[in-house]
Amino acid sequence: MVLVALLVLGMAGCKPASKSKSTERLPSEPASPAAALPSDIPKIQGGGITVLPDAVKRKWKAVRLVLEDKTARTSTEYVVPLNSRWAVPQTPLVVEVADFLPDFTIQDSVFTSVTPEPSNPAVKVTVLEAGTPIFDAWLFSLYPSVHPFTHPRYGLVLKEGVTSS
């Protein structure tokens, strides 16, 4: 019986290679942006609620966003107040800036900030083009490749939060 099992196992190793697609990444293929992230950065799927601690509400009043015009090859910084609607100058874009979490974390579908210090800054934005929402997600200053705003002409990233003096 043992001899039969060894023969079966030995023959299994001699099977011709299957034609299934390899999951190995070729050297020319870029790695997934998420692959470079620390293991403690969770993937954000679906919605959740945001809880702003009082210390965060008191400390932060705005965010500094960087708008890249890929055609003109320019980048411009803008300070945008939290919980505001911003018509981006000389573009068809409107950015709705919601909550800023300086030390972003997710726990049981709740987005919050562990501390009021900028350890993992993130801002929730909705971008509209010609009145139609084209992006609705968190932008991260330390990990701009997580949920990046993708557009053929414009780029938008969070640079930092702006304190309430």
Buried (B, 14 or more C-beta within 10 A) or exposed (E): EEEEEEEEEEEEEEEEEEEEEEEEEEEEEEEEEEEEBEEEBEEBEEEBEBEBBEEBBEBBBBBBBBBBBEEEEEEEEBEBEBEEEBEBEEBEBBBBBBBBBBBBBBEEEEBBBBBBEBEBBBBBBBBBBEEEEEBBBBBBBBBBEBBBBEBEEBBBBBBBBBEEE
